[in-house]
């Protein structure tokens, strides 16, 4: 179990998806400034929630917190991909351009 968790932590922190995410945003019409704002916003929230999540793990156990996190993420991902639930920040940057 520890080996799998360590492998997950190692691969998760590699962030191989980042260049593809930037290309996706560029394809959808975002400027580099807008992409930088979104990435900065994400990093700020990651750092703000790091301490409270560690405190919850200390109180309830790392395993329980990981199970809760994965269950919330598994419910959130399909719902957030629906067009009717697009984030307000995405709507702020304008409509997604269509290809001719």
C-alpha positions as CSV (number, residue, x, y, z in Angstrom):
1,X,0.0,0.0,0.0
2,X,2.8,2.4,0.9
3,X,4.6,1.7,-2.4
4,X,1.5,2.5,-4.4
5,X,0.8,5.7,-2.5
6,X,4.4,6.8,-2.9
7,X,4.3,6.0,-6.7
8,X,1.0,8.0,-6.9
9,X,2.6,11.0,-5.0
10,X,5.7,10.9,-7.3
11,X,3.7,10.8,-10.5
12,X,1.1,13.3,-9.4
13,X,3.7,15.9,-8.6
14,X,5.4,15.5,-12.0
15,X,2.6,17.5,-13.6
16,X,3.1,16.1,-17.1
17,X,-0.3,17.6,-18.0
18,X,0.7,21.2,-17.6
19,X,2.0,21.8,-21.1
20,X,-1.1,20.2,-22.6
21,X,-3.3,22.3,-20.3
22,X,-1.7,25.5,-21.6
23,X,-2.1,24.4,-25.2
24,X,-5.8,23.7,-24.5
25,X,-6.3,27.2,-23.0
26,X,-4.5,28.8,-26.0
27,X,-6.7,26.8,-28.4
28,X,-9.8,28.1,-26.5
29,X,-8.7,31.7,-27.0
30,X,-7.1,32.5,-23.7
31,X,-4.2,34.9,-23.7
32,X,-0.9,34.1,-21.8
33,X,-1.9,36.6,-19.2
34,X,-5.2,35.0,-18.6
35,X,-3.6,31.5,-18.4
36,X,-1.0,33.0,-15.9
37,X,-3.9,34.4,-13.8
38,X,-5.6,31.0,-13.7
39,X,-2.4,29.1,-12.8
40,X,-1.6,31.6,-10.1
41,X,-5.1,31.3,-8.7
42,X,-4.8,27.5,-8.6
43,X,-1.4,27.7,-6.9
44,X,-2.7,30.1,-4.2
45,X,-5.6,27.8,-3.4
46,X,-3.3,24.8,-3.3
47,X,-1.1,26.5,-0.7
48,X,-4.1,27.9,1.3
49,X,-5.6,24.4,1.7
50,X,-2.4,22.5,2.4
51,X,-2.3,23.3,6.1
52,X,-6.0,22.6,6.8
53,X,-5.9,19.3,4.9
54,X,-2.8,18.3,6.9
55,X,-4.7,19.2,10.2
56,X,-7.6,17.0,9.1
57,X,-5.3,14.2,8.2
58,X,-3.7,14.5,11.7
59,X,-7.2,14.4,13.3
60,X,-8.9,11.7,11.3
61,X,-6.0,9.8,9.7
62,X,-4.4,10.1,6.3
63,X,-6.1,7.1,4.9
64,X,-9.6,8.4,5.7
65,X,-8.8,11.8,4.3
66,X,-7.4,10.2,1.1
67,X,-10.5,8.1,0.7
68,X,-12.7,11.2,1.2
69,X,-10.6,13.2,-1.3
70,X,-10.7,10.5,-4.0
71,X,-14.5,10.0,-3.5
72,X,-15.2,13.8,-3.8
73,X,-12.9,14.0,-6.9
74,X,-14.6,11.0,-8.5
75,X,-18.0,12.7,-8.1
76,X,-16.8,16.2,-9.0
77,X,-14.9,15.3,-12.3
78,X,-17.9,14.0,-14.3
79,X,-20.2,16.8,-13.0
80,X,-17.7,19.6,-13.7
81,X,-17.3,18.4,-17.3
82,X,-20.9,19.1,-18.2
83,X,-21.4,22.4,-20.1
84,X,-24.1,23.6,-17.8
85,X,-21.7,23.6,-14.8
86,X,-18.8,25.5,-16.4
87,X,-17.1,27.7,-13.9
88,X,-17.8,31.4,-13.6
89,X,-14.1,32.1,-14.2
90,X,-14.3,30.3,-17.6
91,X,-17.4,32.4,-18.5
92,X,-15.6,35.6,-17.5
93,X,-13.0,35.0,-20.3
94,X,-15.7,34.9,-23.0
95,X,-17.2,32.2,-25.2
96,X,-15.1,29.3,-26.5
97,X,-14.3,30.0,-30.2
98,X,-15.5,27.4,-32.7
99,X,-13.4,26.0,-35.5
100,X,-14.5,26.8,-39.0
